[in-house]
């Protein structure tokens, strides 16, 4: 198993020197860093099964520090024995606490510069500072990179702590936060980052801002590998994107598995500045994005991001002041796709609801109808079967109470439609979807079934038999007696049946017009096909006319209708067969 550890601590407390002693590798990548003896950006080194992300300690580079610590599953907080806890020590501890990092070790560096009394004093100081934070209880190891004192103990302690931590999930969806991107001659775009969950293999397809990218090859610690598992430092050679189009703060994702959001509701987990400003910088993974901050009660906030972020319930967001270097707060996401505030009082009502979130049942109710896949994208632990009181239909989960509300609304809408349109065969399906404000037309049959209504041929109806008048009754009586003897225009006129009456009967599904002036009962095509089935195949138009006992005036357009409906098929210019 592999591990990734980020460093943290005050500037010049020996983080890079200690990491170099542990690994034998130089973490400072830039010439300027080596000349000045000051870490500016992230450094990446490793020894055995532990990879280190070395972060800058100077306050001016806090954004780089947060990008290093943000995705890290564990931290080594370095505090110099001779100087003790300093300003950036506290800032970095605030960041660790805000990110909610619970796995770590405190290295008391430069132990060779402090006597036993001073070491004891600094231990007490550390205990006071970490009390009540996620670093409380972390082991403290006295160490000197110069003399080698405590190096073996620190290595053993790191392994003990890392091996005792919960194992990451190799089957999880991918969210790979990029910390570097560059182009390699002959290979193309390469990105690096910490794989904290999931598994990546050569040939995998990932998603970046909705665009698919292909993983050409995978490396870890400068070595090609067949599979990257958590937690590893990983380099991915990508196909389908230029190095200029991707960089620190981007995330490569399992396609379709994440909710990229501009808006979240979150619970404050830490608060170092009160009141919070209206604007801040949000840090998630390696990303830093400007955001607007709105308090919802005393313990919750709504964050509106300048750019979308792939977030889920339970993720931690760290807030830093705009133009400042200090940590303002940590917040845990409780809703990655919250409702907009559209009416007066919405914010107050939301503030009252937030302490109960996340709540799967409430989420299903709020969304009216939601797919289990979308709930999973939001970060819910989705059971195989819908929760009690929830109905599964057409790929959606819907609260039973919502189905009853649709039922009542549909009954009311259909009744009103029949009142206004007494000759109508039913209300159109599209109108029903609109009346119920359904998120998907596939849900209409559920509402109709609950209302005991019929959905057929694009219409919703009660199944009533319409009184279309005496003329249509005479027409139907005639056709019941002689199904294929379409009445002549003179007969229709004598019965008082004109275009208006025929249109109403057709809408009601009682008749079918097979040609201009030629009408039969709606079931005539099916009856006609059944009679043709008994004929020797193939048959001619004359054979069909005789079987039906009708004239060419009816037979020819009726055959053409059967062809169009797929009930019969021409096999040459004149002959047909029943399908």
C-alpha positions in Angstrom: 0.0 0.0 0.0 1.2 3.5 -0.8 0.8 6.7 1.3 0.9 10.5 0.6 1.9 13.0 3.2 1.9 16.8 2.9 4.2 18.9 5.0 3.0 22.0 6.9 4.7 24.5 9.2 6.2 27.9 9.6 8.7 29.3 7.1 12.3 28.2 7.8 11.3 25.6 10.3 13.1 23.0 8.2 10.3 21.2 6.3 12.2 20.8 3.1 15.5 19.9 4.9 13.7 17.2 6.9 12.0 15.8 3.9 15.3 15.7 2.0 16.9 13.8 5.0 14.0 11.3 5.0 14.0 10.6 1.3 17.5 11.6 0.0 15.8 13.7 -2.6 15.7 17.5 -3.1 12.1 18.7 -2.9 12.7 22.3 -4.1 12.3 22.2 -7.9 13.1 25.8 -8.9 16.6 27.3 -9.0 15.2 30.4 -7.3 14.1 28.2 -4.4 17.5 26.7 -4.0 19.3 30.0 -4.2 17.1 31.7 -1.6 16.7 28.6 0.6 12.9 29.3 0.5 10.2 27.0 -0.8 7.9 28.8 -3.1 5.9 26.1 -4.8 5.0 22.5 -4.2 7.8 19.9 -4.2 7.3 16.1 -4.7 9.7 13.5 -3.3 9.3 9.9 -2.0 11.0 7.1 -0.1 9.7 3.5 -0.1 5.9 3.6 0.1 5.6 7.2 1.3 5.4 10.1 -1.1 5.8 13.7 0.3 4.2 16.9 -1.0 6.4 19.6 0.4 4.6 23.0 0.8 5.9 26.5 1.2 5.8 28.0 4.7 5.9 31.7 3.9 2.6 33.5 4.3 2.8 35.0 0.7 2.5 31.5 -0.7 -0.5 30.3 1.4 -2.4 29.5 -1.8 0.3 27.1 -2.9 0.4 25.6 0.6 -3.4 25.0 0.6 -3.1 23.4 -2.9 -0.6 20.9 -1.4 -2.5 20.1 1.8 -6.0 20.1 0.3 -5.9 16.8 -1.5 -3.5 15.1 1.0 -4.9 12.3 3.2 -2.2 13.0 5.9 0.1 15.8 7.1 3.5 16.1 8.8 3.3 19.3 10.8 6.9 20.6 11.3 7.5 22.9 14.3 11.1 23.9 15.2 12.2 23.0 18.7 14.2 26.2 19.1 11.5 28.6 17.9 8.4 26.8 18.9 4.9 27.6 17.5 5.1 30.6 15.2 2.5 32.6 13.2 2.5 30.4 10.1 2.5 27.3 12.4 -0.9 28.5 13.6 -2.1 29.4 10.1 -1.1 26.0 8.8 -2.8 24.3 11.8 -5.9 26.3 11.0 -5.8 24.9 7.5 -5.3 21.4 8.7 -8.2 21.8 11.1 -10.4 23.5 8.4 -9.7 20.7 5.9 -10.6 18.2 8.6 -7.4 16.2 8.2 -7.2 13.7 11.1 -4.2 11.7 10.2 -0.8 13.1 10.9 2.4 13.4 12.8 4.1 16.5 14.4 7.8 16.6 13.8 9.7 18.8 16.3 12.6 19.8 14.0 16.0 21.2 14.8 16.0 19.3 18.1 19.8 19.7 18.1 19.3 23.4 18.7 17.2 22.9 21.9 18.0 21.5 25.3 15.7 19.1 27.1 13.9 21.9 29.0 13.3 23.8 25.8 11.9 20.7 24.1 9.6 20.1 27.0 8.3 23.7 26.8 7.7 23.4 23.1 5.8 20.1 23.6 3.5 21.9 26.1 3.1 24.8 23.7 2.2 22.3 20.9 -0.3 20.5 23.1 -2.1 23.8 23.9 -2.2 24.9 20.2 -3.6 21.6 18.9 -6.2 21.1 21.6 -9.6 21.0 20.1 -8.3 20.6 16.6 -8.1 17.6 14.3 -4.4 17.4 15.1 -5.1 16.8 18.8 -3.5 13.5 19.8 -1.0 13.4 16.9 2.3 11.9 18.1 5.2 14.4 18.5 8.6 13.2 17.4 11.8 15.1 18.2 14.1 15.1 15.2 17.1 16.7 13.7 17.8 16.6 10.0 21.3 17.8 10.7 22.4 15.0 13.2 19.9 12.3 12.3 18.4 12.2 15.7 14.9 10.8 15.7 14.9 10.1 11.9 14.3 6.4 12.4 11.6 7.1 15.0 9.9 9.6 12.7 9.9 7.0 9.9 8.4 4.3 12.1 5.8 6.7 13.6 4.7 7.8 10.1 4.2 4.2 9.1 2.3 3.4 12.3 0.0 6.4 11.9 -0.6 5.9 8.1 -1.3 2.2 8.4 -3.8 2.8 11.2 -5.8 5.3 9.1 -8.9 4.2 7.2 -8.0 2.6 3.9 -9.1 4.6 0.8 -11.7 3.1 -1.5 -10.1 1.8 -4.8 -13.6 1.4 -6.3 -14.7 5.0 -5.8 -15.4 7.4 -8.6 -12.4 9.4 -9.7 -11.8 13.0 -8.7 -8.1 13.6 -9.5 -7.1 17.1 -8.5 -4.3 18.4 -10.8 -1.3 20.2 -9.1 1.0 20.3 -12.2 0.5 20.2 -15.9 3.3 20.3 -18.6 4.1 19.0 -22.0 6.8 16.3 -22.7 8.4 16.2 -26.1 7.2 13.0 -27.9 4.6 12.2 -25.2 2.3 15.2 -25.0 0.4 16.5 -22.0 1.3 15.2 -18.5 -0.5 16.1 -15.3 0.4 15.1 -11.8 -1.6 14.9 -8.6 -2.5 12.8 -5.6 -4.9 10.0 -6.2 -7.0 9.8 -3.0 -9.7 7.3 -4.1 -10.5 5.2 -7.1 -8.3 3.4 -9.6 -6.8 4.7 -12.9 -5.4 2.6 -15.7 -3.9 3.3 -19.1 -6.8 3.5 -21.6 -9.2 4.9 -19.1 -11.5 7.8 -20.2 -11.8 10.7 -17.8 -13.7 14.0 -18.0 -12.5 17.6 -17.7 -15.1 20.3 -17.8 -17.4 18.1 -19.8 -14.7 17.1 -22.3 -13.4 13.6 -22.5 -9.7 12.9 -22.2 -7.9 9.6 -22.6 -5.2 8.3 -20.3 -2.4 7.2 -22.5 0.0 6.0 -19.7 0.4 6.1 -15.9 3.4 6.7 -13.8 4.1 6.8 -10.1 7.5 7.9 -8.7 9.0 8.1 -12.2 8.0 4.5 -12.9 5.4 3.3 -15.4 2.6 1.3 -13.8 -0.4 -0.7 -15.0 -2.7 0.6 -12.4 -2.8 3.6 -10.0 -4.5 3.0 -6.7 -5.0 5.3 -3.7 -3.2 6.8 -2.1 -0.5 7.5 -4.7 1.3 10.4 -6.3 0.5 9.9 -9.9 1.5 11.3 -13.3 -0.9 10.8 -16.2 0.0 11.1 -19.8 -3.2 12.4 -21.5 -4.5 12.4 -25.0 -7.2 14.8 -26.2 -6.1 18.0 -24.4 -3.2 20.5 -24.6 -1.1 21.2 -21.6 -2.2 24.9 -21.9 -5.8 23.8 -21.4 -5.3 22.2 -18.0 -3.6 23.2 -14.8 -3.6 23.4 -11.1 -7.1 23.4 -9.7 -8.6 21.4 -12.5 -10.1 18.0 -11.7 -10.2 14.9 -13.9 -13.4 13.0 -13.1 -15.2 9.7 -13.8 -17.5 10.7 -16.7 -21.0 11.6 -15.6 -20.4 10.8 -11.9 -20.0 14.3 -10.4 -22.1 17.3 -9.9 -20.2 20.4 -11.0 -21.8 23.2 -9.1 -21.7 27.0 -8.7 -23.6 26.9 -5.5 -23.4 24.9 -2.2 -24.9 25.0 1.2 -22.5 24.0 4.0 -22.1 23.7 7.7 -19.3 25.7 9.3 -16.9 23.3 11.0 -14.2 25.9 12.0 -14.4 29.6 12.3 -11.3 31.8 13.0 -12.8 35.1 11.8 -16.2 36.4 12.8 -18.2 37.8 11.2 -17.3 36.2 7.8 -16.8 38.7 5.0 -19.2 38.7 2.0 -16.4 37.7 -0.4 -13.7 35.0 0.1 -11.5 32.5 -1.8 -12.7 28.9 -1.5 -10.0 26.2 -1.5 -11.0 22.6 -2.5 -8.5 20.0 -3.5 -5.9 22.0 -5.5 -8.5 24.5 -6.6 -8.9 28.1 -5.4 -12.0 29.9 -6.6 -13.5 33.3 -5.6 -16.9 33.0 -4.0 -19.6 35.0 -2.4 -20.5 34.1 1.2 -24.0 34.3 2.7 -24.6 33.3 6.3 -27.7 31.1 6.9 -28.1 31.2 10.6 -25.1 31.0 12.9 -23.6 27.7 11.7 -24.3 27.5 8.0 -23.3 29.3 4.8 -24.2 29.5 1.2 -21.2 29.8 -1.1 -21.6 31.0 -4.7 -18.5 30.2 -6.7 -17.1 32.1 -9.6 -16.3 28.9 -11.4 -18.0 25.4 -11.1 -16.4 22.9 -8.8 -17.1 19.1 -8.6 -18.4 18.7 -5.1 -20.4 16.2 -3.1 -22.0 16.0 0.4 -19.3 15.7 3.0 -16.6 17.6 1.1 -14.7 20.2 3.0 -14.2 23.8 1.7 -11.6 26.1 3.3 -12.3 29.8 3.1 -9.5 32.3 2.9 -9.9 36.1 2.9 -9.8 37.8 -0.5 -6.3 39.4 -0.7 -5.4 38.0 2.7 -3.3 35.1 3.8 -5.2 33.9 6.8 -7.8 31.0 7.0 -11.3 32.3 7.8 -13.2 29.1 8.2 -13.8 25.5 7.2 -17.1 24.3 5.9 -18.6 20.8 5.2 -20.9 20.5 2.2 -24.5 19.4 3.1 -26.0 20.2 -0.3 -24.1 20.4 -3.6 -27.1 21.5 -5.6 -29.3 23.7 -3.3 -32.5 25.4 -4.2 -32.4 29.1 -5.4 -33.9 31.8 -3.2 -36.8 33.1 -5.3 -39.2 34.4 -2.7 -39.1 36.5 0.4 -38.4 34.3 3.3 -36.7 31.5 1.3 -33.4 32.1 3.0 -34.9 32.0 6.5 -36.7 28.8 5.7 -33.6 27.2 4.3 -31.6 28.2 7.4 -34.2 26.3 9.5 -33.9 23.2 7.3 -30.1 23.0 7.1 -29.4 21.5 10.5 -31.3 18.4 9.4 -29.3 17.9 6.2 -28.3 15.8 4.5 -31.6 13.9 4.5 -32.3 11.4 1.6 -36.1 11.5 2.1 -36.2 15.3 2.2 -34.0 15.4 -0.9 -36.4 13.2 -2.9 -39.3 15.3 -1.8 -37.7 18.6 -2.7 -36.7 17.4 -6.1 -40.2 16.0 -6.9 -38.7 13.2 -9.0 -35.0 12.2 -9.0 -32.9 9.4 -10.3 -30.7 7.3 -8.0 -27.7 8.2 -10.2 -28.2 11.9 -9.5 -28.5 11.3 -5.8 -25.2 9.4 -5.9 -23.6 12.3 -7.8 -24.7 14.6 -5.0 -23.0 12.4 -2.5 -25.8 10.4 -1.0 -25.3 6.8 0.0 -28.0 5.4 -2.2 -29.6 2.1 -1.2 -30.5 -0.6 -3.7 -34.2 -0.2 -3.0 -36.1 3.1 -2.6 -36.7 4.3 0.9 -40.0 3.7 2.6 -42.8 5.9 1.2 -40.9 6.2 -2.1 -42.0 4.8 -5.5 -39.6 3.7 -8.2 -41.0 4.4 -11.7 -39.3 4.9 -15.1 -35.9 5.3 -13.5 -37.0 7.9 -11.0 -37.7 7.9 -7.3 -40.8 9.8 -6.2 -42.4 10.2 -2.8 -45.8 8.5 -2.7 -47.3 11.8 -1.4 -46.1 13.5 -4.6 -47.8 10.8 -6.8 -51.1 11.5 -5.0 -50.6 15.2 -5.5 -50.1 14.5 -9.3 -53.2 12.3 -9.2 -55.4 15.0 -7.8 -54.1 17.6 -10.1 -54.5 15.4 -13.2 -58.1 14.5 -12.2 -58.9 18.2 -11.9 -57.2 19.1 -15.1 -59.0 16.3 -17.1 -62.4 17.2 -15.6 -61.9 20.8 -16.5 -60.8 19.8 -20.1 -64.0 17.7 -20.5 -66.2 20.5 -19.2 -64.7 23.0 -21.6 -64.4 20.5 -24.5 -67.4 18.2 -24.2 -66.8 16.6 -27.6 -63.1 16.0 -27.0 -61.8 12.5 -26.7 -59.4 13.6 -24.0 -56.7 16.0 -22.9 -53.4 15.9 -24.8 -50.5 14.2 -23.0 -48.3 17.3 -23.5 -50.9 19.5 -21.8 -51.0 17.0 -18.9 -47.3 17.1 -18.5 -47.4 20.9 -18.5 -50.3 21.0 -16.0 -48.5 18.7 -13.6 -45.1 20.4 -14.2 -43.6 17.0 -14.6 -39.8 16.9 -15.0 -40.2 14.0 -17.5 -43.1 13.0 -19.7 -42.3 9.4 -18.8 -43.8 10.0 -15.4 -47.3 10.8 -16.8 -48.5 7.1 -16.9 -47.7 6.9 -13.1 -50.0 9.9 -12.4 -52.7 8.6 -14.8 -52.6 5.1 -13.3 -53.0 6.6 -9.8 -56.0 8.6 -11.1 -57.4 5.6 -13.0 -57.3 7.5 -16.2 -56.5 6.1 -19.7 -53.5 7.2 -21.7 -53.7 6.2 -25.4 -52.9 7.7 -28.8 -51.5 10.9 -27.2 -54.7 11.5 -25.1 -55.6 11.3 -21.4 -59.2 10.4 -20.8 -61.7 9.0 -18.3 -62.7 6.4 -20.9 -66.2 7.9 -21.1 -68.5 7.2 -24.1 -69.3 10.6 -25.7 -72.7 11.4 -27.0 -71.8 12.7 -30.4 -75.4 13.2 -31.6 -78.1 11.3 -33.5 -76.3 11.6 -36.8 -73.1 9.8 -35.6 -75.2 7.2 -33.9 -76.9 6.4 -37.2 -73.5 6.3 -38.9 -72.2 3.8 -36.3 -75.4 1.7 -36.6 -74.9 1.5 -40.3 -71.2 0.5 -40.0 -71.8 -2.0 -37.3 -74.2 -3.8 -39.8 -71.9 -3.4 -42.9 -68.3 -2.7 -41.6 -66.8 -1.9 -45.0 -69.8 -0.2 -46.7 -68.7 3.4 -46.2 -71.8 5.7 -46.6 -72.0 8.1 -49.5 -72.0 11.8 -49.0 -75.8 11.9 -49.6 -76.3 9.4 -46.7 -74.1 11.5 -44.4 -76.1 14.6 -45.3 -79.4 12.9 -44.7 -78.2 11.9 -41.2 -77.1 15.5 -40.5 -73.4 14.5 -40.3 -71.0 17.1 -41.6 -67.3 17.8 -41.2 -67.7 19.1 -37.7 -69.4 16.0 -36.5 -67.0 13.7 -38.3 -64.0 15.6 -36.7 -65.5 15.2 -33.2 -66.1 11.4 -33.8 -62.5 11.0 -35.1 -61.0 12.9 -32.1 -63.1 10.6 -29.9 -61.5 7.6 -31.6 -64.9 6.3 -32.8 -64.3 6.5 -36.6 -61.3 6.6 -39.0 -61.2 8.5 -42.3 -59.4 6.3 -44.8 -59.8 8.8 -47.7 -61.6 12.0 -48.5 -65.3 11.3 -47.9 -64.7 7.7 -46.9 -65.2 6.8 -43.2 -65.3 3.6 -41.3 -65.4 2.5 -37.6 -62.1 2.9 -35.8 -61.7 -0.9 -35.5 -62.2 -1.5 -39.3 -58.5 -1.7 -40.2 -57.9 -4.4 -37.6 -61.0 -6.3 -38.8 -59.9 -5.9 -42.4 -56.4 -7.3 -41.7 -57.9 -10.3 -39.9 -60.1 -11.2 -43.0 -57.1 -10.9 -45.3 -55.1 -13.3 -43.1 -57.6 -16.0 -44.1 -56.9 -15.5 -47.8 -54.3 -17.4 -49.8 -51.1 -15.4 -49.8 -50.3 -13.3 -51.7 -53.6 -11.7 -52.6 -54.7 -9.0 -55.0 -56.7 -5.8 -54.5 -59.7 -7.6 -56.1 -59.3 -10.5 -53.6 -59.3 -8.0 -50.7 -62.4 -6.2 -52.1 -64.3 -9.4 -52.4 -63.3 -10.6 -48.9 -64.5 -7.3 -47.4 -67.7 -7.2 -49.5 -67.1 -3.6 -50.6 -66.2 -1.4 -53.5 -62.9 -0.1 -55.0 -63.9 3.3 -53.5 -63.2 1.7 -50.0 -60.9 -1.2 -50.8 -58.0 0.8 -52.4 -57.6 3.5 -49.7 -58.1 0.8 -47.0 -55.3 -1.3 -48.4 -53.0 1.8 -48.6 -53.8 2.4 -44.9 -53.0 -1.2 -44.0 -49.7 -0.8 -45.9 -48.9 2.4 -44.0 -49.7 0.8 -40.6 -47.5 -2.2 -41.4 -50.3 -4.7 -41.4 -49.8 -5.6 -45.1 -46.9 -5.4 -47.5 -46.7 -5.1 -51.3 -44.5 -7.8 -52.9 -44.8 -6.5 -56.5 -46.9 -4.0 -58.3 -50.3 -5.6 -57.5 -49.9 -8.4 -55.0 -49.7 -8.1 -51.2 -49.2 -10.3 -48.1 -50.3 -9.9 -44.5 -47.3 -9.2 -42.3 
